[in-house]
Amino acid sequence: MTGFNSWFQGIDLSRIIDWLMFAGAALIAITIHESSHALSAYWLGDDTAKRMGRISLNPLHHLDPVGFLMMVLAHFGWAKPVPINPYRMTKIKSPKTGMALTALAGPVSNLILALLFGLAFALCGGRYFRDQFYITRDRQDLAFYVGQFFCRCLTLNASLAVFNLLPISPLDGSKILAIVLPEENYAQLMRYERYGMFVLIALLYLGVLSGPLNFLVGGLLKGIQALVGPLAAFITGS
């Protein structure tokens, strides 16, 4: 019994709580992101994803087990790709534009979530100071952990919104790029689409993207705080 008590006391509960919070935030972000892809395609006339049950708030319909585990442990992962057929988008003339709009729906959904969770965090007493989010409580009660969870959801969704806009396959930004590229140039780019994941992993491993991503995510978080801070003060009357 003494050995068990020693083992239990040696567990870093704060780290486990942080993992659980991140996993919960990731479930929300992934589910809304992938459902938004499927729903936008359906609105444009393509019901492929809808028929496969991808317009759903059930995370199990969107999770890739390995990708989700990687996201929780390494903060880089993936979900099940949403099946989309741009040639079935009867409500828009250009399949290329339809694909781009459907791709854009994912990052936009994460941006909206970031704003909502930013407001929720501010209403819990959260503050943004010197590029850091913090929430102060006299004791670490339930309200403190709820605020911490909202903060994690805010930062994760802001990061996903920026990251997925990178014009590297298979990220959404590579499909959004189709709007501005001429057909022949976009076709040439898509020839190398299957190598995009390897390029992305290499850039992340080498740290090439760290500086630009930190700069862009930091700017977005400051913008969100500038919007939700006064709104939260107005709601609470403070």
C-alpha positions as CSV (number, residue, x, y, z in Angstrom):
1,M,0.0,0.0,0.0
2,T,2.9,2.3,0.8
3,G,4.3,1.7,-2.6
4,F,1.0,2.5,-4.3
5,N,0.7,5.8,-2.3
6,S,4.3,6.8,-3.3
7,W,3.5,6.0,-7.0
8,F,0.2,8.0,-6.8
9,Q,1.9,11.0,-5.2
10,G,4.5,11.0,-7.9
11,I,1.9,11.5,-10.6
12,D,1.9,15.0,-12.1
13,L,-1.8,15.6,-12.0
14,S,-1.5,19.1,-13.5
15,R,0.1,17.5,-16.6
16,I,-2.7,14.9,-16.9
17,I,-5.3,17.7,-16.5
18,D,-3.5,19.7,-19.2
19,W,-3.6,16.6,-21.6
20,L,-7.3,16.1,-20.9
21,M,-8.1,19.7,-21.6
22,F,-6.1,19.7,-24.8
23,A,-7.9,16.5,-25.9
24,G,-11.3,18.0,-25.2
25,A,-10.4,21.2,-27.0
26,A,-9.1,19.1,-30.0
27,L,-12.3,17.1,-30.1
28,I,-14.4,20.3,-30.4
29,A,-12.1,21.9,-32.9
30,I,-11.8,18.9,-35.2
31,T,-15.5,18.1,-35.1
32,I,-16.6,21.6,-36.0
33,H,-13.8,22.0,-38.6
34,E,-14.6,18.8,-40.5
35,S,-18.4,19.2,-40.2
36,S,-18.0,22.7,-41.7
37,H,-16.2,21.3,-44.7
38,A,-19.0,18.8,-45.2
39,L,-21.8,21.3,-44.6
40,S,-20.4,23.9,-47.0
41,A,-20.0,21.3,-49.7
42,Y,-23.7,20.3,-49.2
43,W,-24.8,23.9,-49.4
44,L,-23.0,24.1,-52.8
45,G,-24.8,21.0,-54.0
46,D,-22.4,18.2,-53.3
47,D,-24.1,15.7,-50.9
48,T,-21.1,13.2,-50.9
49,A,-20.0,14.0,-47.4
50,K,-23.6,14.2,-46.1
51,R,-24.4,10.7,-47.3
52,M,-21.4,9.4,-45.4
53,G,-22.5,11.0,-42.2
54,R,-19.9,13.7,-42.0
55,I,-22.3,16.5,-41.2
56,S,-22.3,15.5,-37.6
57,L,-21.3,16.8,-34.2
58,N,-20.3,13.3,-33.2
59,P,-16.5,13.4,-33.0
60,L,-16.2,9.7,-33.8
61,H,-17.4,10.4,-37.3
62,H,-14.4,12.6,-37.9
63,L,-11.5,11.2,-35.8
64,D,-8.5,9.4,-37.2
65,P,-7.3,7.5,-34.0
66,V,-3.6,7.8,-34.9
67,G,-4.0,11.5,-36.0
68,F,-5.8,12.4,-32.8
69,L,-3.2,10.7,-30.6
70,M,-0.5,12.6,-32.5
71,M,-2.3,15.8,-31.9
72,V,-2.7,15.3,-28.2
73,L,0.9,14.0,-27.7
74,A,2.8,16.0,-30.3
75,H,0.4,18.9,-31.1
76,F,0.4,17.9,-34.7
77,G,-2.2,15.5,-36.1
78,W,-5.0,15.0,-38.6
79,A,-8.6,14.0,-38.9
80,K,-10.4,11.8,-41.5
81,P,-10.5,13.6,-44.8
82,V,-13.9,14.8,-45.8
83,P,-14.9,13.3,-49.2
84,I,-15.8,16.2,-51.5
85,N,-16.7,16.1,-55.2
86,P,-16.5,19.7,-56.6
87,Y,-18.0,18.6,-59.9
88,R,-21.3,17.8,-58.1
89,M,-21.5,21.4,-56.7
90,T,-24.4,22.5,-58.9
91,K,-24.9,25.8,-57.1
92,I,-21.6,27.3,-58.3
93,K,-20.2,27.5,-61.7
94,S,-16.5,26.8,-61.1
95,P,-15.5,23.5,-59.4
96,K,-12.2,25.1,-58.5
97,T,-14.0,27.9,-56.7
98,G,-16.3,25.5,-55.0
99,M,-13.4,23.5,-53.7
100,A,-11.7,26.6,-52.4
101,L,-14.9,27.8,-50.6
102,T,-15.4,24.4,-49.0
103,A,-11.8,24.4,-47.9
104,L,-12.1,27.9,-46.4
105,A,-15.1,26.8,-44.3
106,G,-12.8,24.8,-42.0
107,P,-10.4,27.7,-40.9
108,V,-13.4,30.1,-40.7
109,S,-15.1,27.7,-38.3
110,N,-12.0,27.6,-36.1
111,L,-11.8,31.4,-36.1
112,I,-15.5,31.7,-35.0
113,L,-14.8,29.1,-32.3
114,A,-11.7,31.1,-31.2
115,L,-13.9,34.3,-30.9
116,L,-16.6,32.5,-28.9
117,F,-14.2,30.8,-26.5
118,G,-12.2,34.0,-26.2
119,L,-15.4,35.7,-25.0
120,A,-16.2,32.8,-22.6
121,F,-12.6,33.1,-21.2
122,A,-13.0,36.8,-20.7
123,L,-16.3,36.3,-18.9
124,C,-14.6,33.9,-16.6
125,G,-12.1,36.6,-15.6
126,G,-9.4,35.7,-18.1
127,R,-6.9,38.4,-19.1
128,Y,-4.3,38.8,-21.9
129,F,-1.0,40.5,-20.7
130,R,2.4,40.5,-22.4
131,D,1.5,37.9,-24.9
132,Q,0.2,35.5,-22.2
133,F,-3.3,34.5,-21.2
134,Y,-3.9,34.0,-17.5
135,I,-6.8,33.6,-15.1
136,T,-6.4,34.3,-11.4
137,R,-8.4,32.5,-8.6
138,D,-7.9,32.5,-4.9
139,R,-8.0,28.7,-5.1
140,Q,-8.1,26.3,-8.0
141,D,-11.8,25.6,-8.0
142,L,-14.1,24.4,-10.8
143,A,-14.4,27.9,-12.2
144,F,-10.7,28.2,-12.5
145,Y,-10.4,24.9,-14.6
146,V,-13.4,25.9,-16.7
147,G,-11.6,29.2,-17.5
148,Q,-8.4,27.3,-18.3
149,F,-10.3,25.0,-20.6
150,F,-11.8,27.9,-22.5
151,C,-8.3,29.4,-22.8
152,R,-7.0,26.2,-24.3
153,C,-9.9,26.1,-26.8
154,L,-9.2,29.7,-27.7
155,T,-5.5,29.2,-28.4
156,L,-6.0,25.8,-30.2
157,N,-8.7,27.1,-32.5
158,A,-6.7,30.3,-33.3
159,S,-3.7,28.1,-34.1
160,L,-5.6,25.7,-36.3
161,A,-7.2,28.6,-38.2
162,V,-3.8,30.1,-39.1
163,F,-2.1,26.7,-39.6
164,N,-4.7,25.4,-42.0
165,L,-4.4,28.5,-44.2
166,L,-0.8,27.6,-45.1
167,P,-0.7,27.0,-48.9
168,I,0.9,23.5,-48.4
169,S,-1.0,20.3,-49.3
170,P,-2.9,18.7,-47.7
171,L,-3.8,21.9,-45.7
172,D,-6.9,23.9,-46.7
173,G,-4.7,26.8,-47.8
174,S,-3.5,24.7,-50.8
175,K,-7.1,24.5,-52.1
176,I,-7.9,28.1,-51.3
177,L,-4.8,29.0,-53.5
178,A,-6.8,27.7,-56.4
179,I,-8.8,31.0,-56.5
180,V,-5.8,33.2,-57.3
181,L,-3.7,30.8,-59.4
182,P,-4.3,30.3,-63.2
183,E,-5.6,26.9,-64.1
184,E,-2.3,25.7,-65.6
185,N,-0.3,26.8,-62.6
186,Y,-2.7,25.2,-60.2
187,A,-2.6,22.0,-62.2
188,Q,1.2,21.9,-62.0
189,L,1.0,22.5,-58.2
190,M,-1.5,19.7,-57.7
191,R,0.9,17.2,-59.4
192,Y,3.1,17.4,-56.4
193,E,0.2,17.3,-53.9
194,R,1.1,13.8,-52.7
195,Y,4.4,15.1,-51.5
196,G,2.9,17.9,-49.5
197,M,2.6,16.1,-46.2
198,F,6.3,15.1,-46.3
199,V,7.2,18.8,-47.0
200,L,5.0,20.0,-44.2
201,I,6.5,17.5,-41.7
202,A,10.0,18.5,-42.7
203,L,9.3,22.2,-42.3
204,L,7.8,21.7,-38.9
205,Y,10.6,19.4,-37.8
206,L,13.3,21.9,-38.9
207,G,11.4,24.8,-37.2
208,V,11.1,26.8,-40.4
209,L,7.4,27.5,-39.8
210,S,7.8,28.3,-36.0
211,G,8.6,32.0,-36.4
212,P,5.9,32.9,-38.9
213,L,3.2,30.8,-37.2
214,N,4.0,32.3,-33.8
215,F,3.8,35.8,-35.2
216,L,0.5,35.2,-37.0
217,V,-1.1,33.3,-34.2
218,G,0.0,35.9,-31.7
219,G,-1.4,38.7,-33.8
220,L,-4.7,36.9,-34.2
221,L,-4.9,36.3,-30.4
222,K,-4.3,40.0,-29.8
223,G,-7.0,40.9,-32.2
224,I,-9.5,38.5,-30.6
225,Q,-8.6,39.9,-27.1
226,A,-9.2,43.5,-28.5
227,L,-12.6,42.5,-29.6
228,V,-13.9,40.3,-26.8
229,G,-12.3,42.2,-23.9
230,P,-14.6,45.3,-24.2
231,L,-17.6,43.0,-25.0
232,A,-17.1,41.0,-21.9
233,A,-16.7,44.2,-19.8
234,F,-20.0,45.5,-21.3
235,I,-21.8,42.2,-20.5
236,T,-20.6,42.0,-17.0
237,G,-20.9,45.8,-16.4
238,S,-17.3,46.1,-15.2
